[in-house]
Amino acid sequence: MPTEPDTQYDSSLGSKFIFVTGGVMSGLGKGITAASTGRLLKNAGFDVTAVKIDPYLNVDAGTMNPYQHGEVYVLKDGGEVDLDLGNYERFLGIDMHSDHNITTGKTYQHVIENERAGEYLGKTVQIIPHITDDIKRRIREAAEGTDVCLVEVGGTVGDIEGMPYLEALRQFAHEEPEENVLFVHVTLVPYSKNGEQKTKPTQHSVKEVRSIGLQPDVIVGRSDEKLDPETKEKIALFCDIDTDAVFSNPDVEDVYHVPLVVEEEGLDEYVLEHFEMAKDALPASERTREWRDVVTTEKTDDATIALVGKYDLEDAYMSIHESLKHAGFELGADVDVEWVFADDLADGHDGQLEGVDGIIVPGGFGMRGTEGKIEAVRYARENDVPFLGLCLGFQMAVIEYARNVLGLEGAHSAEMDEETPHPVIDILPEQYEVENMGGTMRLGEHTTVIEPETLAYDLYEDTSCQERHRHRYEVNPEYFDQFENEQLRFSGTAGNRMEILELEDHPYFLGTQYHPEYSSRPGEPSPPFVGLLGAALERTADTDGETDEHEVTH
């Protein structure tokens, strides 16, 4: 592989590269397919990382509306990225950084800044080679020090904004030895009305890929059921690949079962053979079964958790849903997440929260839904329902207590009500002069000091924790004195910042200014979520006990 003088990338960076593209339609599960393959390669003893390419012009995902793109996932270094990077962190058990998310905005911004600085020595700056060179550099640098790098190209092949990336991958494959690059194409295999699996969409999709100069080495068919042998043979014939390079990825009950499915299909072994790595892999008998053991945990209990949010879209709260699953793996319980629209609670809960075993009030921005969230906090506090408030949910708990216990009428956040007489939540001092919206909040991992002999200490079993943040407002220091000697106490701090609150004499009432959901993993669940689910299960058990006693009495 030659060194490119314009980008100065080191030819020793990275080793094996799996490029994952998608066809027919978006949202097929390219990321889960890639992450599952990576999980199996990691089980085989290799160091695996991932890169997500997002062809949009945004520099990062930080300013995107969750309705359009799902949740904004926050990395350890403060990068605001696509939710797929959350899947990679959860499946691979690694901490990624901002450079693992490549966007058109980020790439073009860098190239234009170089042009303005005269870095190109008077050359005409063009898509080829300057943009494509920068893309290749970013991929290689993200792969440094690992055995395998998975690269997912967002969107669908044929999208105009994705063309520079596919051209960069074509060049990349030309520069690398054949055994160092593998192209995986994920397509939809739909059913006809008579139940026949149809391959024509896949054929057209692969034709589009090949017209760009890329030949898939592997085709993964997404379908309701496993691909029939005849379907695999037909795809292989018309797409010019071996039949044993066509794999099924059928629908499963839980995304965490996908690695088990693709392992059964033999996708990992095919990849190892292609990369000539099979001889270096751990023998099957020595590969860890931890993932399989965790995600197939027998569930003997169940609980219902109300998620009181403003976005009626599951992807907007993906990490919260996944964190509850992880807690369920830990405690052997199924978790039924019941969606409650915050706006509907503004004038009272009207029975929507009755019967739930726990309540989560998640993060968010803007005024809409805040009064409903405050009402949900009040209901949880007054009715001893286990409660977890995250970021904005933490702030809503402070406001609710200030209004209804401390008697500070009209208390609110200065973000929502600039005229509030009691801004118990106010903007961070360092935010006063900030003008740009993107990448300017308090972001990434920060240390919280935890008081001993508190609920937070029991959860983390330590006097500190490192969690990820994404906020611009905080508890106003001018009101600290009014919270002293109250049942609502701040048990975690970062200097003069309040990070954790809890309510004494309550089954479970916890709020965090940070987002613990971003660091939760299968097998390593987030302590606040385990605590919430544990308290919810206790509530369920108590309720069942009362029911049984009632039945015996009669």
C-alpha positions in Angstrom: 0.0 0.0 0.0 1.7 3.3 -1.1 1.9 6.3 1.1 -0.2 9.2 -0.2 1.8 12.5 0.1 -1.3 14.7 0.3 -2.7 12.9 3.4 0.5 11.5 4.9 -1.2 8.4 6.3 1.0 5.7 7.7 0.9 2.5 5.7 1.2 0.4 8.9 -2.2 1.6 10.3 -4.9 -1.0 10.5 -4.9 -4.6 9.3 -8.1 -6.1 8.0 -11.1 -4.1 6.9 -14.8 -5.1 6.5 -16.8 -2.6 4.6 -20.6 -2.9 5.1 -23.0 -1.4 2.6 -26.8 -1.6 2.4 -29.2 -1.8 -0.5 -32.9 -1.7 -1.3 -33.9 0.4 1.7 -32.4 2.1 4.8 -32.9 0.7 8.3 -32.3 -2.9 7.4 -29.8 -3.5 10.2 -26.4 -3.0 8.6 -25.0 -1.8 11.9 -26.4 -4.8 13.9 -25.1 -7.2 11.2 -21.6 -5.6 11.4 -21.6 -5.3 15.2 -22.6 -9.0 15.5 -19.8 -10.1 13.1 -17.4 -8.0 15.2 -18.6 -9.6 18.4 -17.9 -13.1 17.0 -14.4 -12.0 15.8 -13.7 -10.6 19.3 -14.9 -13.9 20.8 -12.3 -15.6 18.5 -9.5 -13.5 20.2 -9.1 -10.5 17.9 -9.0 -6.8 18.7 -12.0 -5.3 16.8 -13.1 -1.7 16.3 -15.6 0.0 14.0 -16.2 3.2 12.0 -19.6 4.6 11.1 -19.8 6.7 8.0 -22.7 9.1 7.9 -23.0 10.9 4.5 -25.0 13.9 5.8 -23.5 17.4 5.8 -23.8 17.9 9.5 -20.4 17.9 11.2 -21.9 15.7 13.9 -25.2 14.5 15.2 -25.4 17.0 18.0 -27.9 19.4 16.4 -30.2 16.7 14.9 -33.8 16.3 15.9 -34.4 12.8 17.4 -37.5 12.4 15.3 -35.2 12.4 12.2 -32.3 10.4 13.4 -33.0 8.8 16.7 -31.1 9.6 19.8 -27.8 11.5 19.9 -25.3 9.1 21.4 -22.4 10.6 23.4 -19.0 9.1 23.4 -16.4 9.2 26.2 -14.5 12.0 24.6 -17.7 14.1 24.2 -18.4 13.3 20.6 -22.1 13.5 19.6 -22.6 10.8 17.2 -25.1 8.5 15.4 -26.9 5.9 17.6 -25.2 3.1 15.6 -22.0 3.8 17.5 -23.9 3.0 20.7 -24.6 -0.4 19.2 -20.9 -0.9 18.4 -19.9 0.0 21.9 -22.4 -2.3 23.4 -21.7 -5.3 21.1 -17.9 -4.9 21.1 -17.5 -3.8 24.7 -15.2 -0.9 23.7 -15.1 2.8 24.2 -14.9 4.6 20.9 -14.0 8.2 20.1 -15.2 10.9 17.8 -12.8 9.9 15.0 -14.8 6.7 14.6 -17.7 8.7 13.2 -17.0 10.1 9.7 -19.4 12.6 8.3 -19.5 14.6 5.1 -19.5 17.8 7.2 -16.5 16.8 9.1 -14.6 15.7 6.0 -15.3 18.7 3.9 -14.7 21.1 6.8 -11.2 19.7 7.2 -10.3 19.8 3.5 -11.6 23.3 3.1 -9.6 24.4 6.2 -6.5 22.9 4.7 -7.2 24.7 1.4 -7.6 28.0 3.1 -4.3 27.4 4.9 -2.5 26.7 1.6 -1.8 23.0 2.4 -2.4 21.9 -1.2 0.3 24.0 -2.7 -1.9 25.7 -5.3 -3.6 22.5 -6.6 -7.3 22.5 -7.6 -9.1 20.9 -4.6 -11.5 18.3 -5.8 -13.6 15.3 -4.6 -11.0 13.1 -6.1 -8.4 12.9 -4.8 -8.7 15.3 -1.8 -12.0 14.3 -0.3 -11.5 10.6 -1.0 -8.0 10.7 0.4 -9.2 12.3 3.6 -11.9 9.6 4.0 -9.3 6.9 3.5 -7.0 8.5 6.0 -9.7 8.7 8.6 -10.5 5.0 8.2 -6.9 3.9 8.6 -6.3 6.1 11.6 -9.4 4.8 13.3 -8.2 1.3 12.7 -4.8 1.8 14.2 -3.7 -0.9 16.6 -6.5 -3.3 15.9 -6.8 -6.5 14.0 -10.1 -5.9 12.3 -11.9 -2.6 11.5 -15.6 -2.7 10.6 -16.7 0.2 8.4 -20.4 0.8 8.0 -21.5 3.1 5.2 -24.8 4.8 6.2 -27.7 5.2 3.9 -28.3 3.1 0.8 -26.1 2.4 -2.2 -27.2 4.8 -5.0 -27.7 7.8 -2.6 -26.0 10.8 -4.2 -24.4 11.9 -0.9 -22.8 8.5 -0.4 -21.0 8.4 -3.8 -17.6 9.9 -2.6 -17.4 7.3 0.2 -18.0 4.4 -2.2 -15.4 5.8 -4.5 -13.0 6.1 -1.5 -13.7 2.4 -0.7 -13.0 1.4 -4.3 -9.7 3.1 -4.1 -9.0 1.6 -0.7 -9.5 -1.9 -2.0 -7.2 -1.2 -4.9 -4.5 -0.1 -2.5 -4.8 -3.1 -0.1 -3.9 -6.7 -0.6 -7.0 -8.7 -1.6 -7.0 -10.7 1.7 -7.1 -7.5 3.8 -10.5 -6.2 2.5 -13.9 -7.8 2.6 -17.1 -6.2 1.2 -20.4 -7.2 2.8 -23.6 -6.0 1.3 -26.8 -6.2 3.3 -30.1 -6.3 1.4 -33.8 -7.0 1.8 -35.3 -10.3 0.7 -39.0 -9.7 0.8 -41.8 -12.2 0.4 -44.4 -12.3 -2.3 -48.1 -12.8 -1.5 -47.7 -16.5 -2.0 -44.9 -16.7 0.5 -42.0 -16.9 -2.0 -38.7 -15.2 -1.1 -37.9 -12.7 -3.8 -34.4 -12.0 -4.9 -35.0 -9.3 -7.5 -34.4 -6.4 -5.1 -31.1 -7.9 -4.1 -30.1 -8.4 -7.7 -30.8 -4.7 -8.6 -29.0 -3.6 -5.4 -25.9 -5.6 -6.2 -26.0 -4.3 -9.8 -25.9 -0.8 -8.5 -22.9 -1.6 -6.2 -21.0 -3.2 -9.1 -21.7 -0.2 -11.4 -19.7 1.9 -8.9 -16.8 -0.5 -9.1 -17.4 -2.6 -6.0 -18.0 -6.3 -6.0 -19.6 -7.7 -2.8 -17.7 -10.7 -1.3 -20.5 -11.5 1.0 -24.3 -10.9 0.8 -26.4 -10.9 3.9 -30.2 -11.3 3.3 -32.5 -9.6 5.8 -35.8 -11.4 5.9 -38.5 -12.6 8.3 -37.1 -16.1 8.2 -33.9 -17.8 7.1 -33.1 -17.8 3.4 -34.1 -21.0 1.7 -31.3 -22.9 0.0 -32.9 -22.2 -3.4 -32.9 -18.4 -2.5 -29.2 -18.5 -1.6 -28.3 -20.3 -4.8 -30.3 -17.8 -6.9 -28.7 -14.8 -5.2 -25.2 -16.4 -5.7 -25.9 -17.1 -9.4 -27.2 -13.6 -10.3 -24.8 -11.7 -8.1 -21.7 -13.6 -9.1 -20.6 -14.9 -5.7 -20.2 -18.4 -4.2 -23.3 -19.8 -2.6 -21.5 -20.2 0.7 -20.9 -16.4 0.7 -24.7 -15.8 1.0 -25.9 -15.6 4.6 -29.2 -15.2 6.3 -30.0 -12.6 9.0 -33.6 -13.3 9.9 -35.8 -11.4 12.4 -35.1 -12.3 16.0 -36.7 -11.6 19.3 -33.8 -9.5 20.5 -31.0 -7.8 18.6 -28.5 -9.4 21.1 -29.4 -12.8 19.6 -28.1 -11.7 16.1 -24.5 -12.8 16.9 -25.9 -16.2 17.8 -27.8 -16.4 14.4 -24.9 -15.3 12.2 -22.6 -17.7 14.1 -24.9 -20.5 13.3 -24.8 -19.4 9.7 -21.0 -19.5 9.8 -20.4 -15.9 8.8 -17.5 -15.5 11.3 -15.7 -18.5 10.0 -16.1 -17.3 6.4 -14.6 -14.0 7.3 -11.7 -15.6 9.1 -10.9 -17.8 6.1 -11.1 -14.8 3.7 -8.7 -12.8 5.9 -6.4 -15.9 6.3 -6.8 -15.5 10.1 -8.4 -18.8 10.9 -5.1 -20.3 12.0 -4.6 -17.5 14.5 -8.2 -17.6 16.0 -8.9 -19.3 19.3 -10.2 -22.9 18.9 -14.0 -23.0 19.1 -13.8 -24.8 22.5 -11.8 -21.9 24.0 -13.8 -19.0 22.7 -15.7 -17.1 25.4 -19.4 -18.0 25.9 -20.0 -14.9 28.1 -22.1 -13.1 25.4 -24.3 -16.2 24.8 -24.7 -16.8 28.5 -25.7 -13.2 29.3 -28.2 -12.6 26.4 -29.9 -16.0 26.9 -30.4 -15.5 30.7 -33.5 -17.2 31.9 -36.1 -14.6 32.9 -38.1 -15.6 36.0 -39.6 -12.1 36.8 -41.0 -9.2 35.0 -41.7 -5.5 35.6 -43.3 -2.6 33.8 -41.4 0.6 33.6 -43.0 3.8 32.3 -40.9 6.0 30.1 -42.2 9.5 30.3 -40.9 11.3 27.2 -41.7 13.9 24.6 -40.7 11.9 21.5 -43.0 9.0 20.6 -40.1 7.2 18.9 -38.3 4.3 20.4 -35.0 5.2 18.7 -35.0 8.6 20.5 -34.4 6.7 23.7 -32.6 3.6 22.4 -29.8 3.6 25.0 -32.4 3.7 27.8 -34.3 0.8 26.4 -31.0 -1.2 26.0 -29.9 -0.3 29.6 -33.2 -1.7 30.9 -32.5 -4.9 28.9 -29.0 -5.1 30.4 -30.4 -4.7 33.9 -32.9 -7.4 33.0 -30.1 -9.8 32.0 -28.4 -9.1 35.4 -31.6 -9.7 37.5 -33.2 -12.4 35.3 -36.2 -10.2 34.5 -38.2 -9.2 31.4 -38.8 -5.4 31.3 -41.9 -4.1 29.6 -41.3 -0.5 28.7 -44.6 1.4 28.6 -44.5 4.6 26.6 -46.2 7.6 28.3 -46.4 10.9 26.3 -45.3 13.7 28.6 -47.7 16.2 27.2 -50.6 14.1 28.3 -49.6 14.4 32.0 -49.5 18.1 32.1 -52.8 18.3 34.0 -52.4 15.2 36.0 -51.6 11.5 35.3 -55.3 10.4 34.8 -54.4 6.9 35.6 -51.6 6.5 33.0 -49.0 5.8 35.7 -51.1 3.6 37.8 -50.0 0.0 37.8 -46.4 0.7 36.6 -43.6 -0.7 38.7 -41.1 2.1 38.0 -40.8 5.5 36.2 -38.1 7.0 34.1 -38.0 10.6 33.1 -35.3 10.9 30.4 -33.3 13.8 29.0 -34.4 16.3 26.4 -34.4 19.9 25.4 -37.1 22.5 25.0 -40.2 23.5 26.9 -42.6 20.9 25.4 -43.5 18.1 27.7 -41.7 19.6 30.8 -44.9 20.1 32.9 -45.9 16.5 32.2 -42.5 15.3 33.3 -42.7 17.3 36.5 -46.1 15.7 37.2 -44.6 12.3 36.6 -41.9 13.1 39.2 -44.5 14.3 41.7 -46.5 11.1 41.2 -43.4 8.9 41.8 -42.4 10.9 44.9 -45.8 10.9 46.5 -46.7 7.3 45.7 -43.4 5.6 46.5 -43.0 4.5 42.9 -39.3 3.7 42.0 -38.0 6.6 40.0 -35.0 7.4 37.8 -34.4 10.9 36.3 -31.8 11.3 33.7 -30.3 14.8 32.9 -33.4 16.8 32.2 -35.3 14.3 34.4 -32.8 15.1 37.2 -33.6 18.8 36.7 -37.3 18.2 36.6 -37.0 16.4 40.0 -35.3 19.5 41.4 -38.0 21.8 40.1 -40.8 19.5 41.4 -39.4 19.4 44.9 -38.7 23.2 44.9 -42.3 23.9 43.9 -44.2 21.3 45.9 -42.1 20.8 49.0 -40.0 24.0 49.4 -42.9 26.2 48.4 -41.0 28.1 45.7 -44.0 29.0 43.5 -43.2 29.3 39.9 -39.8 27.6 40.2 -38.5 26.4 36.9 -35.4 26.2 34.6 -34.1 29.4 33.0 -34.0 27.3 29.8 -37.7 26.9 29.8 -38.8 30.1 31.5 -36.5 33.1 31.5 -38.9 35.1 33.7 -39.2 32.4 36.5 -39.0 34.0 39.9 -37.0 30.9 41.1 -34.5 29.7 38.5 -33.5 26.6 40.5 -32.0 25.4 37.2 -29.7 27.9 35.4 -27.2 27.9 32.6 -23.7 26.8 33.2 -21.4 29.8 33.8 -19.1 28.8 30.9 -22.0 28.9 28.6 -22.7 32.6 28.9 -20.7 33.7 25.9 -21.4 30.6 23.8 -23.1 31.4 20.4 -22.8 28.2 18.3 -25.1 25.3 19.2 -23.0 22.4 17.9 -20.5 20.7 20.2 -20.6 23.5 22.8 -22.4 21.8 25.8 -20.8 20.1 28.7 -20.0 16.9 26.9 -18.3 13.5 27.6 -17.0 11.7 30.6 -16.6 13.6 33.9 -15.9 12.3 37.4 -18.6 12.5 40.0 -17.6 12.3 43.7 -20.1 10.2 45.7 -20.9 10.6 49.4 -20.5 7.4 51.5 -23.6 5.9 53.1 -25.9 7.0 50.4 -28.0 5.2 47.8 -25.6 6.3 45.1 -22.7 4.8 47.0 -24.5 1.5 47.4 -25.2 1.4 43.7 -21.7 2.2 42.5 -19.9 0.6 45.5 -17.4 3.4 45.2 -16.8 7.0 46.2 -16.7 8.2 42.6 -18.0 7.3 39.2 -17.1 8.3 35.6 -20.2 8.9 33.4 -21.0 10.8 30.2 -22.7 14.2 30.1 -24.7 16.3 27.7 -26.1 19.4 29.2 -26.0 23.2 29.2 -27.9 23.9 32.4 -27.3 22.8 36.0 -28.7 23.2 39.6 -28.4 26.9 40.5 -25.8 27.3 43.3 -27.9 30.2 44.8 -30.5 27.6 45.9 -28.1 25.1 47.6 -28.9 26.4 51.0 -32.6 25.9 50.6 -32.0 22.2 49.9 -29.9 21.6 53.0 -31.4 19.4 55.6 -34.1 18.3 53.2 -35.2 14.8 52.4 -34.0 15.5 48.8 -30.3 15.5 49.1 -27.4 15.8 46.6 -25.2 12.7 47.1 -22.9 13.2 44.1 -21.0 16.3 43.1 -18.4 17.6 40.7 -16.9 20.6 42.4 -19.7 23.1 42.8 -22.0 21.1 40.5 -24.8 18.8 41.7 -24.6 15.5 39.8 -26.8 13.0 41.8 -29.9 13.5 43.9 -31.8 11.0 45.9 -34.8 11.1 48.2 -34.6 9.7 51.7 -37.4 7.4 53.0 -38.4 6.3 49.5 -38.1 2.9 47.9 -35.9 4.2 45.1 -35.7 7.8 44.0 -32.6 8.8 42.0 -31.7 11.5 39.6 -28.4 12.0 37.6 -27.3 15.0 35.8 -25.3 12.7 33.6 -26.5 9.9 31.2 -25.6 6.5 32.7 -27.4 4.8 29.8 -24.4 5.5 27.5 -22.0 3.4 29.4 -24.3 0.4 30.0 -23.3 -2.9 28.4 -24.7 -6.5 28.3 -22.9 -8.1 31.2 -21.9 -4.7 32.6 -25.2 -3.0 33.3 -25.5 0.6 34.5 -25.8 0.7 38.3 -28.7 3.2 38.4 -30.7 1.0 36.0 -30.0 -2.1 38.0 -31.1 -0.3 41.1 -34.3 0.9 39.5 -35.3 -2.5 38.2 -34.4 -4.2 41.5 -36.7 -1.8 43.3 -39.4 -2.3 40.7 -39.2 -6.0 41.1 -39.5 -5.6 44.9 -42.6 -3.5 44.3 -44.1 -6.2 42.0 -43.4 -8.9 44.6 -45.0 -6.8 47.3 -48.1 -6.3 45.1 -48.3 -10.0 44.3 -48.0 -10.8 48.0 -50.9 -8.5 48.8 -52.9 -10.1 46.0 -52.2 -13.6 47.3 -53.1 -12.7 50.8 -56.3 -11.0 49.6 -57.3 -14.2 47.7 -56.6 -16.4 50.8 -58.7 -14.2 53.0 -61.7 -14.7 50.7 
